[in-house]
Amino acid sequence: MNLRFAFAVNKDNQFVKKHFGDADKYIIYELKDGCLEQISEEINQFKLLDEKHTHGSVKKGNAIIDFLKGKGVNVLVSMRFGKNIKMINEHFVPVQISVKYPEEVINILKKHVHWIADEWENNKSDYKLFTIESGILKSSIEK
């Protein structure tokens, strides 16, 4: 099974309390032999797309979805998700975290990756949101 994760971070490679689509860049990791290995770093070229007209723009959401699907991403990791999570979870497993350093998130994800892998393998869309703090919570996303 091939899982790729996109971490939504700022210019200093830290998670911040911004929606996934407002990240400065995405660091893409691939799960290999139980470890998350960084495979690329992508500038979020869609950050300001259509934001003057509509916050949570469908146009922006679709652009990010297409871009990350093209990179083979299955899982999105962020401190926050906006209203476009209703589009996101049709294509990706969303994971909301509460720590700011990718190294900490990697260690946490390694403990819970079997839950995320199970969600990806057993569903075609309408993926559940995973919220990871001291434990892991799986919840449905209201449409």
Secondary structure as the mmCIF struct_conf table of DSSP 4:
data_model
#
loop_
_struct_conf.conf_type_id
_struct_conf.id
_struct_conf.beg_label_comp_id
_struct_conf.beg_label_asym_id
_struct_conf.beg_label_seq_id
_struct_conf.end_label_comp_id
_struct_conf.end_label_asym_id
_struct_conf.end_label_seq_id
STRN STRN1 ARG A 4 VAL A 9
TURN_TY1_P TURN_TY1_P1 LYS A 11 ASP A 12
BEND BEND1 ASN A 13 ASN A 13
BEND BEND2 LYS A 17 LYS A 18
STRN STRN2 HIS A 19 HIS A 19
HELX_RH_3T_P HELX_RH_3T_P1 PHE A 20 ASP A 22
BEND BEND3 ASP A 24 ASP A 24
STRN STRN3 LYS A 25 LYS A 32
TURN_TY1_P TURN_TY1_P2 ASP A 33 GLY A 34
STRN STRN4 CYS A 35 ILE A 43
TURN_TY1_P TURN_TY1_P3 GLN A 45 HIS A 53
TURN_TY1_P TURN_TY1_P4 HIS A 55 GLY A 56
HELX_RH_AL_P HELX_RH_AL_P1 VAL A 58 GLY A 70
TURN_TY1_P TURN_TY1_P5 LYS A 71 GLY A 72
STRN STRN5 VAL A 75 SER A 78
BEND BEND4 MET A 79 MET A 79
STRN STRN6 ARG A 80 ARG A 80
TURN_TY1_P TURN_TY1_P6 LYS A 83 ASN A 84
HELX_RH_AL_P HELX_RH_AL_P2 ILE A 85 ILE A 88
TURN_TY1_P TURN_TY1_P7 ASN A 89 HIS A 91
BEND BEND5 PHE A 92 PHE A 92
STRN STRN7 VAL A 93 ILE A 97
BEND BEND6 LYS A 100 LYS A 100
HELX_RH_AL_P HELX_RH_AL_P3 PRO A 102 ASN A 122
BEND BEND7 LYS A 124 SER A 125
HELX_LH_PP_P HELX_LH_PP_P1 TYR A 127 LYS A 128
STRN STRN8 LEU A 129 ILE A 132
BEND BEND8 GLU A 133 GLY A 135
STRN STRN9 ILE A 136 SER A 139
#
